[in-house]
């Protein structure tokens, strides 16, 4: 994302399960927060 969101997020993490097609998205303030989402 080019600009911060209202909540201060800069990054979007999208996780896709290829078998079921299920998708889950997370808005992150820092890339280091991705560890907590997985």
N, CA, C and O of each residue as an XYZ file, in Angstrom:
152
protein
N       0.843     -1.173      0.000
C       0.000      0.000      0.000
C       0.892      1.241      0.000
O       1.908      1.280      0.694
N       0.523      2.215     -0.751
C       1.347      3.414     -0.834
C       1.214      4.298      0.394
O       2.184      4.936      0.803
N       0.033      4.344      0.985
C      -0.195      5.189      2.156
C      -0.658      4.325      3.319
O      -1.233      3.255      3.119
N      -0.404      4.798      4.536
C      -0.867      4.080      5.721
C      -2.391      4.116      5.763
O      -3.012      5.087      5.330
N      -2.986      3.045      6.291
C      -4.434      3.029      6.469
C      -4.799      3.844      7.703
O      -3.921      4.336      8.411
N      -6.084      3.984      7.956
C      -6.522      4.720      9.143
C      -6.017      4.064     10.422
O      -5.776      4.750     11.415
N      -5.856      2.744     10.409
C      -5.349      2.026     11.568
C      -3.832      1.992     11.643
O      -3.279      1.433     12.591
N      -3.144      2.577     10.664
C      -1.688      2.630     10.673
C      -1.014      1.488      9.935
O       0.210      1.369      9.987
N      -1.773      0.645      9.249
C      -1.190     -0.483      8.530
C      -0.536     -0.027      7.238
O      -1.038      0.858      6.545
N       0.607     -0.658      6.925
C       1.327     -0.359      5.688
C       1.324     -1.546      4.734
O       1.485     -1.368      3.526
N       1.142     -2.757      5.260
C       1.296     -3.971      4.467
C       0.038     -4.824      4.535
O      -0.714     -4.780      5.508
N      -0.173     -5.606      3.471
C      -1.279     -6.549      3.408
C      -0.699     -7.935      3.199
O       0.042     -8.165      2.243
N      -1.033     -8.863      4.091
C      -0.598    -10.250      3.969
C      -1.816    -11.068      3.584
O      -2.820    -11.055      4.297
N      -1.743    -11.778      2.468
C      -2.841    -12.609      1.999
C      -2.363    -14.049      1.981
O      -1.382    -14.375      1.313
N      -3.055    -14.913      2.713
C      -2.721    -16.336      2.774
C      -3.815    -17.094      2.037
O      -4.999    -16.927      2.330
N      -3.412    -17.941      1.069
C      -4.367    -18.694      0.259
C      -4.094    -20.183      0.414
O      -2.968    -20.640      0.220
N      -5.139    -20.943      0.765
C      -5.062    -22.402      0.798
C      -5.431    -22.889     -0.601
O      -6.584    -22.777     -1.015
N      -4.460    -23.425     -1.323
C      -4.698    -23.829     -2.707
C      -5.679    -24.988     -2.814
O      -6.402    -25.086     -3.805
N      -5.721    -25.870     -1.815
C      -6.607    -27.028     -1.870
C      -8.076    -26.621     -1.781
O      -8.906    -27.124     -2.538
N      -8.398    -25.720     -0.865
C      -9.796    -25.332     -0.658
C     -10.146    -23.989     -1.292
O     -11.323    -23.674     -1.466
N      -9.127    -23.195     -1.638
C      -9.377    -21.868     -2.188
C      -9.713    -20.840     -1.123
O     -10.061    -19.703     -1.443
N      -9.612    -21.227      0.135
C      -9.904    -20.323      1.253
C      -8.811    -19.253      1.340
O      -7.623    -19.558      1.232
N      -9.224    -18.002      1.536
C      -8.277    -16.893      1.640
C      -8.469    -16.160      2.956
O      -9.591    -16.016      3.443
N      -7.370    -15.699      3.521
C      -7.395    -14.921      4.762
C      -6.436    -13.754      4.588
O      -5.290    -13.947      4.183
N      -6.895    -12.552      4.889
C      -6.071    -11.364      4.746
C      -5.797    -10.705      6.082
O      -6.647    -10.709      6.972
N      -4.613    -10.143      6.218
C      -4.206     -9.455      7.436
C      -3.591     -8.112      7.069
O      -2.793     -8.029      6.134
N      -3.951     -7.075      7.787
C      -3.326     -5.762      7.632
C      -2.229     -5.640      8.684
O      -2.482     -5.831      9.874
N      -1.018     -5.325      8.248
C       0.138     -5.293      9.136
C       0.751     -3.901      9.184
O       0.798     -3.199      8.173
N       1.217     -3.509     10.354
C       1.936     -2.235     10.495
C       3.402     -2.407     10.123
O       4.034     -1.475      9.625
N       3.951     -3.616     10.370
C       5.349     -3.918     10.051
C       5.434     -5.341      9.514
O       4.621     -6.191      9.875
N       6.402     -5.601      8.663
C       6.563     -6.933      8.091
C       6.831     -7.980      9.168
O       6.485     -9.148      8.991
N       7.434     -7.581     10.266
C       7.747     -8.517     11.346
C       6.493     -9.079     12.015
O       6.578    -10.097     12.702
N       5.341     -8.449     11.835
C       4.089     -8.947     12.410
C       3.574    -10.188     11.681
O       2.670    -10.861     12.178
N       4.135    -10.501     10.510
C       3.650    -11.638      9.727
C       3.847    -12.963     10.462
O       3.071    -13.896     10.261
N       4.868    -13.060     11.307
C       5.114    -14.283     12.078
C       3.926    -14.623     12.965
O       3.616    -15.799     13.160
N       3.265    -13.617     13.501
C       2.139    -13.835     14.403
C       0.894    -14.320     13.665
O       0.016    -14.927     14.278
N       0.804    -14.066     12.374
C      -0.384    -14.419     11.593
C      -0.348    -15.850     11.075
O      -1.390    -16.441     10.791
N       0.849    -16.402     10.954
C       0.987    -17.737     10.345
C       0.844    -18.821     11.384
O       0.931    -20.005     11.057
